[in-house]
Amino acid sequence: MPPRLLLPAAPALIAAPHGASVLLTPDGELSTLSARKTLEALEELGPPILVHAPATAKRLGVGAIPGAYDLLELYAFALPAQPAAPTPRGLAIALDLPPPDDAEAAAALLPEIATEILRRLARARNALPNRDVAMLAARLRDAMHWPWADSILAALGQPQARGSNDGLKVWRTMPEWEEAAPAQPPGNLPVSPAEARTRLAEILGEGAEERPSQGDFASAASMAFAPRDVPGEPRLVLAEAGTGTGKTLGYVAPASLWAERNGAPVWIATYTRNLQRQLDQELARLYPDPEERRRKVVIRKGRENYLCLLNFDEAVSGAMPGRILALALVARWAGASRDGDLMGGDFPGWIAELFPSGAVSLLSDRRGECIHSACPHWKRCFVEHSIRRAATANLVVANHALVMVQAALGPKGGGGSSEDGPALRYVFDEGHHLFDAADGAFSAALSGAEMAELRRWLLGNEGGRSRARGLRRRLEELLPAHPSLIPPLEHTEQMARALPASGWWDRWEDLPDPDNPRPGEAFLRATRIQVLARTAEADTLYDAETDLHPLHEDLPAAATALESALERLRDPLKHLSKLLTDILEDPDQELETGDRIRLETASRSIERRALIPVVAWLSMLRQLREEPPEPGTRPLYVDWLALTRREGRDIDAGLHRHWLDPTVPFAMQVAAPAHGVLIASATLRDNSAKRDPEAAWREAEARTGVQHLPNPAIRAAVPSPFDYASQTLAIVVDDMNRDSPGQVAAAMQQLFIAAGGGALGLFTAIRRLRDVHARIAPALAEAGLPLYAQHVDAMDSATLIDIFRAEEESCLLGTDALRDGVDVPGRALRLLVFDRVPWPRPSILHRERRIHLSGGRPTSYDDGIARHRLRQAFGRLIRRADDRGVFVLLDPRTPSRLLAGLPEGVVPRRLGLAEAVRQTAAFLASPALPPG
């Protein structure tokens, strides 16, 4: 049958938070109604067409809207792996429709959006990715009466299609990877500054805006690609490029040229997954053709970020009707995805928000369950594909965490022989975050969660509903042919029962059982007792911590018992690992390729998932038997005890260990083995040290680990081309009480309304964020300004930022950390408000660092961190030459010395709130000065 457009005779609904809703009836009548009246109308008219059913239901104050025609479901099904912000405006932009200006226009547009989606599906109905779409839509129709099923089948011209689960089995049509010959030795040809500039000009193309500073940066970056002269002494470049320089393409120019010449990839690492996505988008300038870009640019993340086909297969096999839609949308996406990345790639994050918690997230390997070559989908695995493509790519875009975790685990720490090896050349973008990234990667925690995770990995689900496989299942195909593995495996399983069992967090008050001593839980109980006895944190809603020494009387015996238990677990694990290695190396063994891979994978997995943490825990426990260090002594590590809480409940306890200076292992394990390292950022140096540039560079070298390498770094600094003095306004409100939630809310409300939206409010505490949101949401809704918030809306950070970018009148509340993921050029971000100075959070670890890493100036150490955070946030306001923005601190206690780190020419004004509101409105309403 020919395709036809079949739209439901349904009302269209736009529900505003804390305000009136707009309802368009099938007859074309447009009404503005209260939430109660809206629900009454829907009872009469039937399920509506809307965008984001869970968010709409929340705004109407109901649990769900049964039978709703959610345009996001239709979009994800019909146009998979295509980005769109989950709002009417966002969908309109993605579909090249005129964006609506208000709620009434948005309601009127919803049927048009549905029409355009179905029209595009009809045009592409014969395309290869859509070969199973009719059977899948029919399966959804039969299993759950999916509202959009009939419309989709009509658009496909197959209204009588028969449903089948085969449409969910997307792995059947995925390509398999094939082994290739070993890579040839890379060359060592340099890239000269002139060549870097030439490549940059080629990327930019004719007629591009001339930015001399970008060429200067590319020239400096090229020095990191010179041949290395001495082992352990990489070519080091520390480069600061002010916002607007064009930093990304500035380093991509020499990096891509070096990779092409020398036949080896350059690894570009940035701080967050969101920044990885932005960097990938920038690389379209270098490789405009999508197929060429897929070959030459690979995004690499940890396994937990990708769709696990085995988890998906098992979910499909046991799916109840209520879960089929989520699986269908994932299947449609997986068949169109570039790389199977569920977290920040081409998977729309809002899909997970449409379904109950875990419906999508549990489809990735978040708990190290991968069985590698024993998996029936191994040859189609997204992760394995990306690892192999990375070996032959020109540019590999990773995050700091992946690069450092791979270095920390070493060559034996991978989950299999296919894991990434060390790179010869690195570019660390957002280099100011290296200290924090290394702090997370090179640390250890002997906690209930970590020990229980190891138990689950070794023993499996132990009768629970989890899909945890356990070590026995990973080895089951090897055991019949190698029975010598069975005794150490059984011994391991027996010793693993000393680790905390399921539900351990509810047994804090249980008395010790002599017949079942549970040394893991006894240690956690003793840890909790010491924290409660010594902590200064009285509020049970917040986490608590205390120094390790002096030890509470209960802790030494509990630690000794756990140490013995871990030693008894370590020994059979080592024996098992050795047996696996011996079988591999036994010349009398006639091993098939698959068995050899399984043996090697099992040995490496035991090393990474079990032996490495157990050995680290034993080292930490032995430290408890030693004499505490003399007060004031500079430690190599910082150890402390902590209690984790959630909603007033103690949910975990543990012993934590961090490097005092985490850039030491970064320098030794990541940077030193490389041939060249470029560390780049817009904010490497502390601007307050303008009168002593050398001191600013030394501090930058300390925060990036460069000072721990034998050879000095080449330093380069390129200023921002932006005129911050005329493009920005900086204000400190000096007549309010920052500790009064009501006053903070009133200030944000007035400022947001004065700016007409486009406002980002940053908080240093989630509790204050939620309080302010509840206070200002009704007034902003009445003013026609949509308000979104982290930790309030049922959306992840990436989705919230996408909405904020698409909706120029929207406002967004987030924690201070959100500033790292916000790249919003234009009017969508024109006001940034901090609730208070973002000082570093007081903690035992920070206390030790400010004592020993501050050069005897602990106050300056705190100042530097706060100044850096303010400067980072300020930099988000201006992303283009025609941007204008206002920066406001609602903290009268802000020291002037912190504001010295703002860009050159910015002179903060201390004003009362009323005047701050007037000047904000006037500044944003005034015409922008022409650039230059």
N, C-alpha and C positions, 0 to 999 in steps of 0.2 A: 504494500500500500504506500502511496505517497505520504510524506510527512505533513502534518498539520499542527497548528498551534492551538492548544487546548488550555485555556486559563480557568482556574477555579472561580466560581461565582462567590467570592469571599470578600469581606471588608478588608481594608488596609489600615494598619495600626502603627502609630508612632507614640510610644509611651515615654514621657519625659520623667526623669527622677524628681520626686517631691513636687510635682507640678501637674498641670493639665495634660491630657493626652489628646491626640488628634486622630479621629476615626473617619475614614472614607468608606461609605456604604457602597455595595455593588451598583446602586442606582446613581452614584456620583454625588451624593450628599456629603458635605464636609462638616464635621462637628468637632468642637473643642469641649472635652468632657473631663470631669473629675475621675479619679481612679475608680470610685464606687460606681459611677454612672457608666463608665467604660465596661466594667464587668457585666453590668445589667444589659448593656447593648449587645455584648458578645453572646449572652445567653439566647438572645433572640436571633441574631444574625449568623451565628456559627463561628467556627475557628477563623482567625484572621490571617492575612498575609503580613508578615513582619520580618524584622531583622534581629537575630539573636534572641531566641525564645527565652532562655533562662534569665537574661538581663531584663527583658521586658516583663517577665513574670515577677521578678524581684521589685521592679519599679511599681507594679500594680499591687504589690503586697500579697501575692498568691504564690503557692508552691510551684505551679506549672500551668501551662495553657494547653490542654489536651487537643491534639489534632491540628495544631498551628502549622501554617504553611511558612516555614522558616526559609527565607531566601538564601541564608548561608548554607543550609543543607543542599538546596538546589544548585547553588554556585559550585560548592565543593564536589558534588557528584558530576555535574555536566562539564565543568571547566577545571579539572584537577591540576594541582601544582601551579596555579596561577595566583599571584599575590593580589590581595585586596584588603583594605581596612574594613572591619566588620560593622559598618554603619551604612545608612542609605547613601550618604555622600561618597564614602569609600567605594562602594559597589558601583556607583555611577561613574566615578573616575576610572575604575578598572575596565568598565564597559564602554568608555568613550561617550557617555551620555552627559547632558548638561547637569552639573551638580546642583542640588536644591539649595535654596537660600534660607529656608525656614522649615518648621515642622509641617506646615500645610503643604508646601511644595514637595516635601519628602514623602508624605502620605500619598499624594497624587502620583509620585514617581514609582512607587513600589510595583504596581502592575506592569509598568513599562520595563522595569528591571527584569521581572520574570519573563516577559516577552522576549527581551534581548538575549537572555541566557538560553532559552529554549531555541531561539532562532540560530544561535551559534552552534548549539548541539546538533540541530537538524542539518546544518551545512557540513558538519564534520562527522556525520553518522557513519560514513564508509571508511573513515580513517582507521588505521590499524589499532591504535589504542582503544578504540570504541567497539572492538569486535564482540566483546562479551557484555556490553553495557545493557542490552535489552534483557538478557536472561537475569542480570543482576537486579535491574529495576523491577522485573516481574517477581523475583524472589522477595523483594521488599514489599511489594504489593500483597503477596500471598501470606507472608509471615507476620506482618505487622500493620497492614493497611496504610503504608506510608502515603501521606497526602499527595506528594508530588509524583507518585509512580505513574498514574494515568497520563499526566501531562508529558512526562518524559517518553513514555512508550508511543504516544501520539506523534511527538516530534521526531521519533526514530522511524515512524511509519510501521511500527510493529505492535499494535494494540493487543494482539492475541498471543504475544510471546509467552513462552513457558518459563517459569522460574527454575533456577538451579543454583546450588551452592558452588558449581564450577566457576561462576563469576567471581567468587571470593578467592579462589585458588590462584592468585595472581602470580605466584612463583613458577607456575607451569610454563609461562611464556617469557620468563626473564632469561637474559643471556648468561652463559657460564663463562667464567674467566679461564684462561689457559696459561700454563706455565710458559715462560719465555727464557731465552738464553740469559746467562748471567750478564749483568751490566758491565760494560767496558770501563777501564780505568778513566776517571775524569781528567780533563786537562787542567792546566794552571795558567791559561792565558789571562792577562789582566784586562780591565776596562779603564781606559783613560778618561779624565774629566771631559775632554772634548767629545769623545765618543758617547759618553753619557748624555751630554747636552744634545747631540745629534739624535740619539734614540728618543729622547724626550720630545723633541720637535716632531719626530715622526708620529709618536703616539698622539700628540695634541692635534696634528693636522694643520693644513693651511687655514689661515684666517683666525686661528685661536688667539685669545687674549694673551698679550705678552706679559709675562711675570718674570722679570730678571731674577728675583729672589728664588724662584723655583729652579731655574738653571743653576744658580749658585749652590743650592742644596743638592741637586743631582751630581754636581762636580765633587762636592765633599763626600757624598755617599759612595762614589765610585772607589774611593780609597780603601773601603772595606773589602774590595774584590781584587786587590793586588795579591800576588803569590806570597805565601807564608815563608819566612826565612828560617825560623827556629821552632821545633816541636814545642807545644805548650804555650806558644806566644802568637795568638791569632792577630790578624790585622784588625785593630780596634778603632771604631769611629763612634764618638759620642756627639750626636747632632741634635740641636734644638731648632725647630722650625715653627715660627709663630703661626697661629691660626690664619688660614687663608693663603699660606705659601703654596699649597699644592704638594704637601709632603708625600702623600701616597704615590702619586705618579713620579715624584722626584726620586724615590728610591726604587720604584718598579723599573725605571729606565735602565740603570746599570745592572740590576738584579736579573732582569730578563735577558739582557745582552750577554751577561756572564754565563747564564744557564745554557743559552743557545751555543755559545762558543765551546764550552767545556763539557757538555754532555752530562750534566748533573743538576739536580734541582736545587733551588734556593728556598729555604724554609722561611716564610714570613709569619711571625707570631704576633698576635695581638691579645688584648686582655680578656675580652668577653666574646661570647658567641654572637651577640648582636653586632659587635664591631667586625667580627669575621664576615658576617653577611654584608655589611657596608663595604668592606674591602673587596669582596668578591664582585659587588656591583661596579666598583671603580674599575676593575680589571676588564670590563667590557670595552673600555676605551682602547686597551692594548689588543684585545682579541674580540672584535665585534661579532664574528661568526660564532654562534653558540656551539657548534660541533668542534670547532678548533679550540674554543675556550675549554670545553670539557676535556679535551686531550691534554692541553698544556697547563691548565690550572686545576688543582685538586684541593678540595676542602677536607682537612683532616681533624677529627675530634675523637674523643674517647668512645669506646664501644657503646656506652650507655646512652649515647645520643642517637643511635641509628635504630631503625626498625629491625627487630630480630625475626627472621622468617620462620624460625622454629617456634618461637612464642606465638607468632601470628597463626601458624598452621594449627597449633594446639588450641588456640582461642576459637578458630573457625570450626574445628571438629566438635567442640563442646558448647557452641554458642546457643544461648537461649534466644527466643525471638526478639526480646527487648534489647539485645546487644548487637543485632545484625546490622543496624544502620551505621553504628560507629565503625564496625569492621568493613562495611561496604565503602564508606568514605575513605578509610585508610587504604583499602584495596585499589580504589580508583586513583588515589594519589600515588601509591607505590608503583603502579604501572606507568605513570608519567614522570616520576621524580628523576631528577638528575643524579642524586646520590643516596637517596634513602634516609636523609637526615631529618629526624623528627623534631629536633630542637634548634630552631633558628635557620634552617635551610629553606627549601621551597614548600615545606609543610606549613599550612596556615595554623598558627598556634590556637586560633579561636575554635578549631574543630574540637579540641579536647574539652573546651568550656561548654560545649553543647550537651555533654553527656556526664554521667556520674563519675566521680573521682576514680582514677585507675583504668577507665575504659580504654584509654589510649596509652598512658604512661607505662602500663605494665607490659606493653608490647615490645618495649626495648629491653636490652639486657642490663638492667640497672644494678644487678647484684652479682656480677661476675659469674653467671651461669653458663657462659659459652663453652660448648664441648668441641669447638673447632672442627677438625676433620671427621669427627664421629657424627657430625650433624648431617642429615640428609640434604640440607640446603646449602652446605658449605661452598659448593662451587658457584652458587648464585648470590652468596652473602654480600650485602652492600659494603660491609666493613672490609672484607677481603678484596672486593673490587677496588675500593678506594686505596688500600695499601699498595696494591700492585700498580694502579695508575700513578700513585705518588712517586714510585721508583723511576718512572719514565717521564714525568711531567717536568715542565720548566719551573713552575712556581707552586709551592705547597703552602696553603694558607691554614695555619694551625692557631691554637691559643697557647698562651704561656704555660698553662697548667699541663697540657699534653706533652709539650717539649720537656718540661721539668720532671714530670712523673716518669717518662721513659728514661731520662737520665738517672733518676733515683733508683729505678728498678734494675738498670743495667741490662746487658745483653741477655742474661738468663731470666730476666723478670718478665719477658713477654709471655703472652698466652700461647704462643706457638711460633714456629719458625718464620711465619709470614709477617711478624710485626715489623714496624718501621725501624730502620737503623739510624745511627746518628748522622746528622747532616754536616756537610763541610762549610756551608755558609748560612748564616742566620741574619735575619732582620727582625729586631724586636721593636715593633711599633708600640705606642703607648708605654714607652720604656720607664716612665715614672712609676709604673705599677710592678716593676720587677721585684722589688722588695716584698710586696704583699703576696705576689704569686709564688715566690720562693718560700715564703713563710708557710704557705699552705701545703706546698709539695714536699718540703723536707721537714716533716714533723710527724709525730706519732701520738696515739692516744690509746691507753689501756682502759677502755670504757665498757660499760655494759653493752652498748650497741655494737661495738667492734667485736667483742668476744662472742656475742650471740650470732653475729653475722658469720663468723668463722665456724661456729657450731652448725649453723644451717647449711653452710657450704660443704661441710664434711659429712653430715648426717642426713641431709635432705629435709623434707617437710615433717618427718616424725609423726605422720598421721594427720597433719593439718591439711588445709585446703591449698596451700602454696604449691607452685609448680617446681619448687626447689628440687634439684636432681640428686644431690649428694655425691660423694666421691665414689661410692660403690657403683652407682649407675654410670658414672663417667668411665669406669674401668671395666664394665661388665663384658664388653666384647673381647677384652684381652685375657680375662681370668681363665676361661677354659683351656687356652693354649699355654698359659703361664701360671700354673697353680701356686708357684712360689710367692706370688703377690698376695695371696689370700691371708696368710697369718699376720703380716704387718698391717694389712688393711683392717682386719678385725681388731687388732690391738689399737690402731688409730681410732676406730669407732668407739671402742670402750673408753679410751682416755679423753675423747672429745666430750664425754658426758660431764666432765668437770667444769665445762664452760656454762655460762648462764643459759637456762632453758627458757622456753617461751613463757611469758607472763612474769618474768623475774622482777619487773618494775612494780608489781603489786605485792611483792613479798618483803618489803623493806623491814617490816616489824616482826617477821617470823623468827622464832627462836631456832638456833642451830639444831639440826637433826643428826645425832651421832651415826645413824645408819645411812645417811645420805648427806655427807658434809657439804657438798656443793662449794668448793673453794672459790670459784669465780664469783658467786653471789655473796659469799662471806666477805671477800675483799671489797666489793661494791658497798656492802652494808657498813664496813669499817670506814671506808672513804667518806660516806655520807655523814657518819657520826662526827668525824673530824671537821668536815666543812661546816656542819650546823653549829658545832661548838665554837668555831673560830671566826666565822665569816662576819663581816661588818654589814652585809646586806640583809636588812630586816624584812623587806617586802618580798613575800613569797611568789609574786608574779614575775620576779626577775631571777635570772641565773645567779648562782653564788659560787665563790671560790675562796681558797685559802692557801697559804704557803705550805709546802710539803713538810718543812721542819719548823718547830719540833714535832715529832710524830706523836699522835694520840696513842694511848696505851694499847688500844685494840688493833692498831694497824700493823705493827711488825709481825705478829703471829699470823695474821690473815695474809700478809704479803708473802711470808715464807711458805705457807701452805699452797698458795697459788703458784709460786715459783716452782715448787716441786711438781705440782700437777702439770704445768706447762712443759717442764723438762721431760716428763713421762709421755707427753703428747709429741714433743719434738723428735724424740728418738725413733719411734716407728715411722714417722713421716720421713725422716732422713733415710731410714732403711728402705722404705718404699721407693723413694726417689732414686736411690742408688741402684736398686734392683732394676728399675726401668731403664736407667742408663746402661747398666751392664748388659741387659738383653739387647739393647741397640748396638752395643760394641762387640757382641759375641760373634765371632766369625762363623760359628757353627749354626747360628740361627738363620733360617731361610725365611726372611720376612717379606711379605708383600708390601707394596708402597703404602697402601692404606694403613696397615698395621704399624709400619715404621713411623708414619706421621702421628698416629694415635699415641704411640709410646712417647715420642718426643714432646707432643702436646701435653700429655699427662704429667710428665716430669717437670716441664716448665710451669705448668699451672700450679702444681704442688709447691714449687719454689715461690712463686709470686703470691698466691692466695693464702698460703699457710705458713711456710717456713720463714719468709721475710718478716711478717708481723710477729710471729711467736718469738723469733730471735730478738727483735726490737723490744718486745714486752719483757723478756727475761733481763735484758740489759737495764731497763728502767727499774725493775724490781730489785736487782742487785744493788742499785744505787741507794736503796733504802737502808741497806745494812752498813753503808759507809758513813763515816763521820761527816756531818754537815759542813759546808765550806765556811770559812771565817767571814763574818759580815764585811761587806765592801769588796770582797774578792770578785774579780771579773770571771763569770762562769762561761763555759763553752755552750752549755745548754741551760734552759730555764725549765724547771719542773714545778708543777703545782697540782693541786686537787680541785676538782670542779663538780658542781651539781647543776644539772640541766633541768629547767622547769618549763611546763606548758600549762597555761590557764590555772596556775596555782598548785599543780601537781608536780612532784619530783619524778621525772621520767628517765633520768640517767645520772650516773656518777662515774668518775674516772680520774686517772692519773695522766696528765698531759706533759708532753715534752716538745719544746721548740728550740731551734738554734737561737742563741742570743742575736747573732747576725746571720740571717739566712742567705745573704748574698755570698757567703763563703762557699757553701756547697754549690750554689749556682755558678760561681766563677770556676771552681775546680772541676765540676762534673759536666757542665754544659758549655761554657765559653772556652776553657783552656783546650779541650780536644779539637775544637773547630779551627778552620783556616782563616775565617774572617767573620767578624761580628759587627753589625751596625745597630746601635741603640738610638732610637729616634723618639722624639716627643715634642709637643708644643710647650711643655712645662717641665723641662728637665731641671732648670735652675730656679733658685729662690730669688725672685725679683727684688726683694728687700735689700739684697746685698749689692745693689748697684755701685756703691762706693768701693766695694772690694770684689771685683769680678773673679779673682783667683779663688777666694773663699767660696763663692757660689759654685764654681766648677768642682772644687774639692768635695763639697757636699753632694753634688750630683754624682760624682764618681763613687762616693761612699754608698749612696742609695741604690746604685746599679751594680755594685760588686766589682767595678773596674779597678778599684784600688788594690784588689787581691791578686791581680795578674802582674806578671813581671815586667811587661812592656807597657809604656804609657799609651794612652788613647789619643788619637787625633781629635781635637775639639773643633766644633763648628757651630755657629749660631747665625740664623737667618731671621730677621725681624718680620713681624706680621705686616702685611701691606695695608691693614685696616686703620682707619682714623678713629680710634676708640674715643678720643676726646669729643668728637662731634656725633658719633654714632651711638653713644651710650650715655646713660645717666645712672650714677651710683648714689644710693641714699641709705643712711642709717637712721631709723626712726628712734628718737631719743625721749619720747614722752609717754612711754607705755611700760607696762610690767610684763616682761617676757614670760614670767611664770604663771600668768593668769590665762587659762585657756580661753576665757571669754574675750579678753582683750586681743589675744593673738588671732582668734577667729574673726573678730570685728575688723581688725586691720587687714587681714587677707581678703575678706569680703569686699571691703571698700576699694582696695587696690585692684582686685580682679575685675570689678565692675568698671572702675575708671579706665582700665586698659581695654575693655570690651572683649575680654577673653584672651586667648593666646598666652595664658599664664601658667607657670609651673611653680608649685609650692613645695619646698623641700623641708623635711623634718629630720631631726636626729633621734626621734623615738616614735615607734609605731603607735603607742597609746595616744600621744598628742595628735598624731595624724588623724586617727579615727575620731577623736573628740572634735577636732576642728571640722572635719567633713560633716559630721552630724549637725553641727551648728550652722554651717554656711550653705549647705546644699539647697534648702528651700528658697533662700533669697536669690541664689544664682539661677535656679530654675525659673523663678519669676522674672528675672532679667533676661531670660533667653540664652543663658550661658550653660551649656552642658558641663557637668562636673564628673570627672572620673578619678579613681583613687586606687593605688596599690593597697592590698590587704583589706579592701572593702568590696570592690567589684570582682565578679567572677571571671577575671581575665588575667593572663600573665603579663609581665612587664612589657614584652615585645609587642603584644597586642595593644596594650594601652598606649604605647608610644606611636604605633601605626595610626591609631584613632586620633591621637593628639596632633599628629602631623597632617592628617587629612581634614580635620575639622578646625578651621581657623578661629572659631569663636569658643572652642572648648577650653576647659581648664583641667589641670592634672595635679594631683597631690601624690607625692612619693617620698620615700626615705632618701637620705643624703646620697646613698649609693646609686640611686637611679641616675644621677648626673652623668655617670660613665656611659650609659647607653643611649643618651639623648643626642641625636644629630638632626635638628629640625631647622633647616634654613627657612627664611622668609617670615611672614607675619604670624605663622602658626606658633612661634615662640617669640614673644615680645616683652614679657615680664617674667622675671625670676625672683622669687621671694624665699629667703631662708628664715625659718622660725627663730633660729639663734646661731651663734657661732658654732661651727662643727668641730669642736675640740676633739682630740682623740679620747676614746672611752677609757676611763681609769680601769686598769687591770694589773695583775701581778706581772704579766709579760711586759706590758708597756712601762711599768715602774722600773723594771730592770734595764730596759733599753734606754730610757731617758737618763738613767744613772751612768751607764757604761758606754753608750754610743753617742753621747751628746758633747763629748769633749769638755766635760765639766760645766756645761751650760744647759741644765735640764729644762729650764723655762724656755730657752730658745728652741729646744728640740720640739716641745709642744707647739710653740708658735709656728715653726716651720711646717708642721703637718697641717695645722688649721689654715695657714696662709695658702698652702698648696691646694687644699680642697676648695677654698673660696675662689682661687684663680681658675681652677678647673671648671667650676660651675659658671663663673663669669664668661669663660670662653665659649660656652654653649649659646650665648645670646647672639653672637655675631658670627655667621657662617658664610655670608656673602657681602660683597662691597656695598649693596644697597640695603642691608639689614639695619634695623634700629631696635634698641632694647633698653629696658630699665632693670637695674639690679637693686634689690632692697633687702636689708637686714633688719629684722624686727627685734634687735637686741641692743638696748642702750648701753650695755656694758662692753660693747665691742672696742677693744683697744686700737688706737690709731696705728700701732705698729703692724697689726695684721693686714690693714688696708694698703700698706705700702707694696704688697705683692701684686696689686691690680695693674693692668697694662699701663704703659707710659701715657701720660696725659690725662688719665682718669683721676679726677679730684672728688672724692666722696663728700656728700653734703649731709650734715646732721640736721634733721628737720623734725618738727612735730608731725603727727600722723596726718592731720588735716592738710598741711602744706605739702606733705609727701604725696598725698592723693592728687592734689591740684597739679603739682608739677609733673606727676606721672601722666595724667591725662593730657596735659598741654604738650609735653615732649612727644608723646606718641601720635598726637594729632598734627604736629607741625610737619611741614614738608621736609623730606630728606634732602641734604645737600648733595650736589653731584659728586661722584667719586673723584678723588684727586684734588 
